[in-house]
Amino acid sequence: MGHMAEDHDGDPVYLTRLQWDIDRVERDYPDVKLTATKEMQV
């Protein structure tokens, strides 16, 4: 997957503009949890 990056904490981030890509990842990798935002603890 060429859509991977790391956020400022070093956590993996999946970058895409297409819902099709998100649907494909959710279908092909059901153990991966995709969220729109990251929970932050202050």
Secondary structure, DSSP 8 states (H G I E B T S, - for coil): -TTEEE-TTS-EEE--S-HHHHHHHHHH-TT----SS-----
